[in-house]
């Protein structure tokens, strides 16, 4: 797969469906959703992109959804922004997020809770909540998110849009405020899989073709899918019908190893600020940082070593299939006043694949009512996107 072209074969990288003025108008009209922290003053034409406010955009302040970083405009674009500008994109603004990308709801005490456009009394999901809402509410053509434990996939699922967490290392994360250097990825959120794939190509330079799709070999990881709420269970029963189960790695171990790495690395980054300025953090994020400070270095080193082993075992377990299929979340969007109890069911099915570094696409199930997202977990970026695109077409037939 080449990395020379900034557009997928047969696609037009400048195929934006709106202009900046129209995008800004839509943002103002739905200001109660709190999808953005700041709006750009850019002019020009191109594909309109919202950027999660972890990523440096020249001339705009990067807040990371917090109030600790200096209020100084970035001196340069992050590499990913340079790449998408070269592909014909313009930036409409910096999208709101869960503070420092450290949460799955995007309930932000500093810039307002990002609200779900399907029901503003519910969360958008996190941490890339503003990015998903911007797409779902038609405020941009597509958006940049980041994903360390599900932060692209959770809000895409809850907001009824598509997203893609590419294989670890596929997109340059320079100029991005980190959460966990061993797990952080950047990826796109868009209205459908074709747009998501084009956006990924613009972000990465990796050629992806969605032409001549054939039925992928799909399977469900045995024993993984459990304890779904009623709407998710109904959607899952529809899309999983007839799919075989295969033995995969132990869910609990993947979850715990990824969480140990995340807790330790996030705490290392935030240690000084959390010690000197604890009052500048939201209570939930500060709690997680302090939890991470209690993780022994030996436990972290052991987890990092085991993570590499698990990545290799996952690759071997994928032999004979093209993609695993399973829900993105165990529940639909919870209420904005929900407590910490929603953290596990929202991240249950996403975190393990940050541990394995696998590429994962998410797309809406053909469900009625609140959106339900389905993950497609593959071996390579192109194979994963092609499998997700095939499913999107198949499910489109169910809805007709």
Phi, psi and omega in degrees: 000121184283159177233033183262329185264148180259016178210147177291151179306132177080004181252159178249111184293348180255029188271042178300147181258358179216168174250173185298320181297318178295319179298316180295324178298316180294325177296315179296320182294333179243039183299334182293346179280347178054042184283337185236148172266321178212154181246138182285164173251020182293157172231174179111179184237151179156188177290126186272122186238135170264141185240123176306134189281044165251345192256130181292128171238123185308130178087357179241144178286137173260117182259337188058022180075011180238187181234024182260322183294150180296142180276060182242126179302143179298138182281341183209158173288144168298154180308322181293327178288319175303318183293314183288330174296320179295336178271004175098022181262152172236150186258123180273331181171179181258121186279145178292162185199168170294136186313124181054026178062022188252061178174168188244011182244334189064030166280104187247119183287347185261323186238008177095148177294129174286122187257146184287125182294341177281336178195098185299351174278359181242159180285161176272345188090163183210175010270348183274046186297316181297323179297315180293320179294319179303321178287311184298327182266008176070033181269356181198171175280319173200173186220153174267132172235175171231159186214116178242333177213011181135012192289345168268318189286322181296306180292327175299318179297311185289335182260358175076034178235178181259156179203169182211122169261104183288172175304142182308132178089001183287331182236135180300126179255019172297149180070023180235132177295124186278159166245307179214108189298336181276350186232340187298135172222155169253151177195171183264155169234132183211178186284335181207174185289325179298316178294322178297316180296318178297318179296319178300318179299318178296323181286327190250332188084000181278126179292132177228124175249135177251018180275156176051055180289144174232160183300120178281159174276108186248151178205164179249133177293121186298132175080002184274319190274114185208161169051050177272147172289170189300313181297320180292319179298320180295314179295319181296320179300324180290312188278340182265355183303126177086353180280135179286156173264144176229153176285130177232188181291163179293122183300312184300321180292316178301317181297312185292320179297315178298320181292321178299314179297315180299311182302313184293312184290323177295319180295322179298319180291321187264000189310307185294313180297318182293334178279318185272329185229053184299333182287351179269000177256150167294153186299320183291320180290318178299322179299317180292320178299314180294326175297319179294328179295342180269355179283120180296145179302324180296322178294321179295314181298321177295318180295319180297321178292317180293327179303318179297320178295319180293324177299317179293319179295323179295319179299319179292323181292340180275354180298132180094351175227157179268326183200147168270148177235132177196164181299154173281319178227161179271349182222156171283177185306121177281168179295154183296339180261015178294155182264194182295347182296342181275350184299312183293310180294338176281326183258357188307314187263354182263316187304320183304331185270352164284324177298318182275353179066018182283153172285140181220126172259153174229139178214155183290137171289155177284070186245154174265157180084209181297145184297148173231123181262148179239134178271144172237111188253117187242197182253320176233161181300312183295314180300321181294314180295323179293320178296318179295321179295320178298316179297318180302318178294318179296316181291330176300326177292326179296327185278346182277000000 
